[in-house]
Amino acid sequence: MRRMLTSGTLLAALVLAGTPALAAPQLGAPQQSAAQPVGAVTQGFVDVCNFTKTRPTLKLGSSGSAVRQAQCYLNHSLTGRDLAVDGQFGPLTQRATLRFQRCAGIGVDGVIGPQTWSFLVLWANSPDFVC
């Protein structure tokens, strides 16, 4: 079983995504969420992936430490966990992103932007998988 998190830790995960936090989805049930501002709650938060804290928009062809961070988050969020953490946003990373977005109930475009980052941080650091 993956480690248990407090609600404060989940809020910290959203804040660390570098964007205004979204309402946290119910774990296990994908939903659409409305934006809600959340204050910084980062004390004691330990992220499961530590390649970078930057959250740029990533898409097919992107590369670097932010892609490694996203790949690590995808591996911790989805069952299967077979995505190479190589820093190259290729077709496999795009497919994993599309799957994650569908399972999380957010916009499905294969691009890792602010909303996808927020949900990736949340699910990667949660005790459950999004799907």
C-alpha positions as CSV (number, residue, x, y, z in Angstrom):
1,M,0.0,0.0,0.0
2,R,1.3,3.5,-0.8
3,R,1.9,5.9,2.1
4,M,-1.0,7.8,3.6
5,L,-1.2,11.5,3.2
6,T,-3.0,14.2,5.3
7,S,-5.3,16.7,3.6
8,G,-2.6,19.4,4.3
9,T,-0.1,17.3,2.3
10,L,-2.6,17.0,-0.6
11,L,-3.1,20.8,-0.6
12,A,0.7,21.2,-0.6
13,A,0.9,19.0,-3.6
14,L,-1.5,21.3,-5.5
15,V,0.4,24.4,-4.4
16,L,3.7,22.9,-5.5
17,A,2.3,22.5,-9.0
18,G,3.1,26.2,-9.4
19,T,-0.4,27.2,-10.4
20,P,-3.6,28.2,-8.5
21,A,-4.7,25.0,-6.9
22,L,-7.9,23.3,-8.1
23,A,-10.4,21.7,-5.9
24,A,-9.0,18.3,-5.0
25,P,-10.8,15.5,-6.8
26,Q,-12.3,12.6,-4.9
27,L,-9.7,9.8,-4.9
28,G,-11.1,6.9,-6.9
29,A,-13.9,8.8,-8.7
30,P,-12.9,11.2,-11.6
31,Q,-14.8,14.5,-11.5
32,Q,-14.6,18.0,-13.0
33,S,-13.3,20.6,-10.5
34,A,-13.8,24.3,-10.1
35,A,-10.7,26.4,-9.4
36,Q,-10.3,27.5,-5.8
37,P,-7.3,29.5,-4.5
38,V,-5.4,27.7,-1.7
39,G,-2.7,29.2,0.5
40,A,0.8,27.8,0.6
41,V,0.9,24.7,2.8
42,T,4.4,23.3,2.2
43,Q,5.9,22.6,5.6
44,G,6.7,18.9,6.0
45,F,5.8,18.0,2.4
46,V,8.0,15.4,0.7
47,D,7.4,14.9,-3.0
48,V,7.8,11.4,-4.5
49,C,9.6,12.9,-7.5
50,N,12.4,15.4,-7.2
51,F,13.8,16.3,-10.7
52,T,12.6,19.9,-10.6
53,K,10.1,22.2,-9.1
54,T,9.4,24.0,-12.4
55,R,6.1,23.3,-14.1
56,P,6.3,24.5,-17.7
57,T,3.8,23.4,-20.3
58,L,5.0,20.1,-21.8
59,K,4.0,18.5,-25.1
60,L,5.2,16.1,-27.7
61,G,8.9,17.0,-28.4
62,S,9.6,18.6,-25.0
63,S,12.6,17.5,-23.1
64,G,14.5,18.0,-19.9
65,S,14.1,17.7,-16.1
66,A,10.4,18.9,-16.2
67,V,9.6,16.0,-18.5
68,R,11.4,13.6,-16.1
69,Q,9.3,15.1,-13.3
70,A,6.1,14.5,-15.3
71,Q,7.2,11.0,-16.2
72,C,7.9,10.1,-12.6
73,Y,4.5,11.5,-11.6
74,L,2.8,9.5,-14.3
75,N,4.5,6.3,-13.1
76,H,3.3,7.0,-9.5
77,S,-0.3,8.0,-10.7
78,L,-1.1,5.2,-13.1
79,T,-1.1,1.4,-12.8
80,G,1.5,-0.3,-15.0
81,R,4.4,2.1,-14.0
82,D,6.5,1.2,-17.1
83,L,7.1,4.7,-18.5
84,A,10.9,5.4,-19.0
85,V,12.0,8.5,-17.0
86,D,14.3,9.7,-19.8
87,G,13.3,13.3,-20.1
88,Q,12.0,12.9,-23.6
89,F,8.3,13.7,-24.2
90,G,7.6,11.1,-26.9
91,P,4.6,9.1,-28.0
92,L,4.7,6.8,-24.9
93,T,4.7,9.8,-22.6
94,Q,1.9,11.4,-24.6
95,R,-0.2,8.2,-24.4
96,A,0.4,8.1,-20.6
97,T,-0.6,11.7,-20.3
98,L,-3.8,11.2,-22.3
99,R,-4.7,8.1,-20.1
100,F,-4.0,10.1,-17.0
101,Q,-6.2,13.0,-18.1
102,R,-9.1,10.7,-19.0
103,C,-8.9,8.9,-15.7
104,A,-8.6,12.2,-13.7
105,G,-11.6,13.7,-15.5
106,I,-9.8,16.7,-16.7
107,G,-9.3,18.2,-20.2
108,V,-7.8,15.5,-22.5
109,D,-5.3,17.0,-24.9
110,G,-2.0,15.2,-24.3
111,V,-0.4,18.4,-23.1
112,I,0.8,18.8,-19.5
113,G,-0.3,22.3,-18.6
114,P,-1.3,23.9,-15.2
115,Q,-4.4,21.7,-14.6
116,T,-2.6,18.5,-15.5
117,W,0.4,19.4,-13.3
118,S,-1.9,20.1,-10.3
119,F,-3.6,16.7,-10.7
120,L,-0.3,14.9,-11.4
121,V,1.1,16.2,-8.1
122,L,-2.0,15.2,-6.2
123,W,-2.3,11.7,-7.6
124,A,1.5,10.9,-7.6
125,N,1.6,11.8,-3.9
126,S,-1.6,10.0,-2.9
127,P,-1.9,6.5,-1.6
128,D,-4.1,5.5,-4.6
129,F,-3.7,5.3,-8.4
130,V,-6.0,7.4,-10.6
131,C,-6.5,4.3,-12.8
